[in-house]
Amino acid sequence: MLKIVCKSLLAILLLIPGLSQAHDARPLYLQINALATASSGAYQYTVKMQVPPSVEANNRPYLTLPDNCTHESMGMVVRVECGQALSGQTLRIDWPKYNPSITTLISAELGSKERYQQLLRPGESSWQVPAERDSLSVVTDYSILGVEHILIGWDHLLFLLCLIWIAGTFKRLLITISGFTVAHSLTLVLTTLGYIRLPIAPVEAVIALSILFLATEIIRNRRDTLAWRFPVAVSTLFGLIHGFGFASVLQDIGLPQGDLGIALLFFNVGVEIGQVLFVGAVVAIFTVLKRVEKFPLAQAQTMMVYGAGSLAAFWTLERVSGF
């Protein structure tokens, strides 16, 4: 049955024209670096804008700064002096003639040594610089980001759902989830700190493939396989790959360099909190349904596994086609 689903999905994808086509234009790149505060108390920055060749010479964009800022051009770099820090203020990118619908990548290193990367979609022309964070707000913000990421990450949730079915008993589930936690925490930290680098496209494809693998194991129901006998081995192996996915999200968000360790720790804590909430909710729902008379729990679980496997097969094909 799973083979038929996979073949059907492949046929559908092959019929969709332009699936692998991408916009060829490079983004507009804006780099902001803080300098030492002037003796007058003003905040100083350098701003460098790299315009892609696809933009016409008479339509080169320019940066509109807050009213309390003055600027002086020094060739490719603009020196900016502001009466107050850029944190919390809004920057605009304006075009003399029209917006050519290209993305804008902003990289900012502020005086607080916080680094941010922001991607503006085509049509977006303004960015509010994040307000400077204290340590407590870093703990709160990154914990919430971690919880939100795991709870909206359907691929991670489906992998956890399959692990719950494979583990079976509470003791095996605890060991299995612990292996997944340790593994993805390890690669999350090593990747974020720059010790390991992997291209994200193959990582996302393997994450989808990990769900398909577990769904297939559950459907086959051969209890003598490695996945059934030692689920912690499978959760640990694939957990290493899922950690690269978590790290890519964290890199997109950006880390405050002054509180890098705190932000990294509590993002991971948030991921674990969201993971525990999801696993606890699933186990509680299954426990309640077992006590409901005449509820076809086995059939419902089978349908969910086939659904998870089919969705994972689609993700795998979609992500591989994007290489």
C-alpha positions in Angstrom: 0.0 0.0 0.0 2.8 2.4 0.9 4.6 1.7 -2.4 1.4 2.6 -4.3 1.0 5.9 -2.3 4.7 6.8 -3.0 4.3 6.0 -6.8 1.1 8.1 -6.9 2.7 11.0 -5.2 5.7 10.8 -7.6 3.4 10.9 -10.6 1.6 13.9 -9.3 4.8 15.8 -8.6 6.1 15.0 -12.1 3.0 16.5 -13.6 3.3 19.8 -11.7 5.2 22.2 -14.1 7.9 24.4 -12.8 8.2 22.8 -9.4 12.0 23.0 -9.3 12.2 26.4 -10.8 13.4 29.2 -8.7 13.8 33.0 -9.0 17.3 33.6 -10.4 17.8 37.2 -9.0 20.2 37.6 -6.2 19.0 39.5 -3.1 19.8 43.1 -2.1 22.3 42.9 0.7 22.5 45.5 3.5 25.2 45.3 6.2 25.1 47.5 9.3 28.1 47.5 11.7 28.3 49.6 15.0 31.3 51.7 15.7 32.5 53.1 19.0 30.2 55.7 20.5 31.4 59.2 19.6 32.8 61.5 22.3 29.6 63.6 21.9 27.5 60.6 22.9 26.2 60.0 19.4 25.9 56.4 18.1 28.0 55.7 15.0 27.5 53.0 12.4 28.8 52.0 9.0 26.3 50.9 6.3 27.2 49.0 3.2 24.6 48.1 0.5 25.4 45.6 -2.3 22.9 45.9 -5.2 22.5 42.8 -7.5 23.4 43.3 -11.2 19.7 42.7 -12.1 18.8 46.2 -10.8 18.9 49.0 -13.3 21.4 51.8 -12.8 18.7 54.5 -12.6 16.8 52.5 -10.0 19.4 51.8 -7.4 17.8 51.8 -3.9 18.8 53.9 -1.0 18.4 53.6 2.8 16.1 56.0 4.6 17.3 56.5 8.2 15.5 57.8 11.3 15.2 61.6 11.6 17.8 61.7 14.4 20.5 60.3 12.0 22.9 62.0 9.6 25.1 60.3 7.1 28.3 60.8 5.1 29.2 58.8 2.0 32.6 57.2 1.8 32.6 55.4 -1.5 30.9 52.0 -1.1 30.3 52.6 2.6 28.1 55.2 4.3 29.1 56.4 7.8 26.0 57.1 9.9 25.8 59.1 13.2 22.5 59.0 15.2 21.3 60.8 18.3 20.1 57.5 19.8 20.8 53.8 19.2 19.2 52.1 16.2 17.7 49.5 18.5 13.9 49.7 18.3 13.9 52.2 15.3 12.7 51.6 11.8 14.8 51.5 8.6 13.4 51.8 5.1 14.7 50.8 1.7 13.3 53.1 -1.0 13.5 52.7 -4.8 13.6 55.8 -7.1 11.3 54.2 -9.7 9.8 50.9 -8.7 10.4 47.9 -6.4 11.8 45.2 -8.7 10.4 42.4 -6.4 13.7 41.1 -5.1 14.4 39.9 -1.6 16.5 41.9 0.8 19.0 40.3 3.3 19.9 42.5 6.2 22.8 41.7 8.5 23.3 44.0 11.5 25.8 44.0 14.3 24.7 46.6 16.9 26.6 48.3 19.6 25.3 45.8 22.1 27.1 43.1 20.1 23.8 41.6 19.1 23.8 40.1 15.6 20.6 39.9 13.6 19.8 38.6 10.1 16.5 39.5 8.6 15.2 38.5 5.2 12.6 40.9 3.7 10.3 39.3 1.1 9.8 41.0 -2.3 7.5 43.9 -1.6 8.7 44.5 2.0 10.7 47.7 2.3 11.0 48.4 6.1 12.6 46.7 9.0 12.2 47.6 12.7 15.6 46.9 14.4 14.9 44.7 17.4 15.1 46.5 20.8 18.1 45.7 22.9 17.5 42.7 25.1 18.5 42.1 28.7 19.4 38.6 29.9 15.9 37.9 31.3 14.2 38.8 28.0 16.7 36.6 26.2 15.7 33.7 28.4 12.0 34.4 27.8 12.2 35.1 24.1 14.3 32.1 23.1 12.4 29.7 25.3 9.2 30.7 23.6 10.9 30.5 20.2 11.9 26.9 21.0 8.5 25.9 22.1 6.9 27.5 19.0 9.3 25.9 16.7 8.7 22.3 17.8 4.9 22.8 18.0 4.6 24.1 14.5 7.3 21.8 13.0 5.1 19.1 11.6 8.0 16.9 10.5 9.5 16.8 14.0 6.1 16.1 15.5 5.3 13.2 13.1 8.7 11.7 13.9 7.9 11.9 17.6 4.5 10.4 17.0 6.0 7.4 15.3 8.6 7.0 18.1 5.7 6.8 20.6 4.2 3.9 18.6 7.5 2.1 18.2 8.5 2.5 21.9 5.3 1.0 23.2 5.8 1.0 27.0 6.4 4.1 29.1 9.9 3.0 30.1 11.0 2.4 26.5 9.4 5.7 25.5 11.3 7.5 28.2 14.6 6.0 27.0 13.8 6.5 23.3 12.8 10.2 23.7 15.9 10.8 25.9 18.1 9.5 23.1 16.4 11.8 20.6 16.9 14.8 23.0 20.6 14.2 23.7 21.3 13.6 20.0 19.6 16.7 18.6 20.9 18.9 21.4 24.4 17.8 20.5 24.2 18.7 16.8 22.2 21.9 17.6 25.0 23.2 19.8 27.9 22.1 17.5 26.3 23.6 14.4 25.3 26.8 16.1 28.8 27.3 17.4 30.3 26.6 14.0 32.0 23.3 14.6 29.9 21.4 12.1 28.4 22.5 8.8 25.9 20.6 6.6 23.8 21.9 3.7 20.3 22.3 4.9 18.5 20.9 1.8 19.8 17.3 2.2 19.2 17.6 6.0 15.5 18.5 5.5 15.1 15.6 3.0 16.6 13.1 5.5 14.3 14.4 8.2 11.3 13.6 6.0 12.9 10.2 5.2 13.2 9.4 8.9 9.4 9.7 9.3 8.9 7.5 6.2 11.3 4.9 7.6 9.5 4.7 11.0 6.0 4.7 9.4 7.1 1.8 7.2 8.5 -0.1 10.2 5.2 0.3 12.0 3.1 -0.9 9.1 5.3 -3.9 8.5 5.1 -4.7 12.2 8.1 -7.0 12.2 9.1 -6.9 15.9 12.6 -8.4 15.2 14.0 -5.4 13.4 16.4 -2.9 14.9 13.7 -0.1 15.1 11.4 -2.4 17.2 14.1 -4.0 19.3 16.2 -0.9 20.0 14.1 2.2 19.2 16.6 4.4 21.2 19.3 3.6 18.5 17.0 4.9 15.8 15.9 7.9 17.7 19.5 8.8 18.5 20.7 8.4 14.9 17.9 10.4 13.4 18.0 12.9 16.3 21.5 14.0 15.1 19.9 14.9 11.8 16.9 16.7 13.4 19.4 18.8 15.4 20.8 20.3 12.2 17.2 21.3 11.3 16.8 23.0 14.7 20.1 24.8 14.2 19.2 26.2 10.8 16.1 27.8 12.3 18.1 29.3 15.1 20.7 30.7 12.6 17.8 32.3 10.7 16.5 33.9 13.9 20.0 35.1 15.0 21.7 34.9 18.3 22.7 37.8 20.6 26.5 37.5 20.8 26.6 39.0 24.3 24.2 36.3 25.6 25.0 33.6 23.1 25.2 30.8 25.6 22.0 31.8 27.4 20.1 32.1 24.1 21.3 28.7 22.8 20.5 27.0 26.1 17.0 28.3 26.5 16.1 27.8 22.8 16.9 24.1 23.4 15.0 24.2 26.7 12.0 25.6 24.8 12.3 22.8 22.2 12.3 20.2 25.0 9.3 21.8 26.8 7.3 21.7 23.5 8.4 18.1 22.9 7.3 17.0 26.4 3.9 18.8 25.9 3.3 17.1 22.6 4.3 13.6 23.8 2.3 14.0 27.0 -0.8 15.1 25.1 -0.5 12.2 22.7 0.0 9.6 25.4 -3.0 11.1 27.4 -5.3 11.0 24.3 -4.4 7.4 23.6 -4.9 6.4 27.2 -8.4 8.0 27.2 -9.4 6.4 23.9 -8.3 3.0 25.1 -11.0 3.2 27.8 -13.7 4.3 25.4 -15.8 1.2 24.6 -16.1 0.2 20.9 -13.7 2.9 19.8 -11.6 1.5 16.9 -8.3 2.6 18.2 -6.2 0.2 16.2 -7.9 1.2 13.0 -7.4 4.9 13.8 -3.8 4.4 14.6 -3.3 2.5 11.3 -4.9 5.4 9.3 -2.7 7.9 11.1 0.5 5.9 10.3 -0.5 5.6 6.6 -1.2 9.4 6.6 2.1 10.2 8.3 4.0 7.9 5.8 2.2 9.4 2.8 3.0 13.0 3.9 6.6 12.0 4.6 6.9 10.5 1.2 5.6 13.7 -0.4 8.0 15.8 1.7 10.9 13.6 0.7 10.2 13.9 -3.0 9.6 17.6 -2.7 12.8 18.3 -0.8 14.9 16.1 -3.0 13.6 17.9 -6.1 14.8 21.1 -4.6 18.4 20.1 -4.5 
